[in-house]
């Protein structure tokens, strides 16, 4: 890949890593917060299930971003 502009590819990798952190943080916040502010569902199985799914999806995206970082080295 010598001579090619790798700027957009690097930006995409960083955005993917930040998105994974956002999903992880959103899942943790959904599970840990006690107030729903009328936006989140009331505490219960649905809320904890959605939080768990967000954490799992965030971990998957973080793993994929890590793999892509390793491929570019």
C-alpha positions in Angstrom: 0.0 0.0 0.0 2.9 2.3 -0.5 2.1 5.6 -2.2 -1.6 5.3 -1.5 -3.6 7.8 0.6 -4.5 5.9 3.8 -6.2 8.8 5.5 -9.8 7.8 4.8 -9.1 4.2 5.8 -7.5 5.3 9.1 -10.4 7.6 9.8 -12.8 4.8 9.2 -10.9 2.6 11.7 -11.0 5.3 14.4 -14.7 5.9 13.9 -15.3 2.1 14.2 -13.4 2.0 17.4 -15.3 5.0 18.8 -18.6 3.5 17.8 -17.7 0.3 19.7 -17.0 2.4 22.8 -20.3 4.2 22.4 -22.2 0.9 22.2 -20.4 -0.4 25.2 -21.0 2.8 27.2 -24.6 2.9 26.2 -25.2 -0.7 27.3 -23.4 -0.1 30.6 -25.4 3.1 31.2 -28.7 1.4 30.4 -28.0 -1.3 32.9 -26.4 0.9 35.6 -28.6 4.0 35.6 -31.5 4.0 38.0 -33.4 6.9 36.4 -35.0 6.6 33.0 -35.9 10.3 32.4 -38.8 9.0 30.4 -36.5 7.9 27.5 -35.3 4.5 28.6 -37.7 1.7 29.4 -38.5 1.1 33.1 -36.1 -1.3 34.9 -36.9 -4.8 34.2 -35.9 -7.7 31.9 -36.4 -5.8 28.7 -34.1 -3.0 29.9 -31.4 -5.3 31.1 -31.7 -7.5 28.0 -31.2 -4.4 25.8 -28.3 -3.3 27.8 -26.7 -6.7 27.6 -27.2 -6.8 23.8 -25.6 -3.4 23.4 -22.6 -4.5 25.4 -22.3 -7.7 23.4 -22.6 -5.8 20.1 -20.1 -3.2 21.3 -17.6 -5.9 22.2 -18.1 -7.5 18.8 -17.4 -4.2 17.1 -14.4 -3.6 19.3 -13.0 -7.0 18.3 -13.5 -6.3 14.6 -11.9 -2.9 14.9 -8.9 -4.5 16.7 -8.6 -7.0 13.9 -8.6 -4.3 11.3 -6.0 -2.3 13.2 -3.8 -5.5 13.2 -4.3 -6.0 9.4 -3.1 -2.4 8.7 0.2 -2.8 10.7 
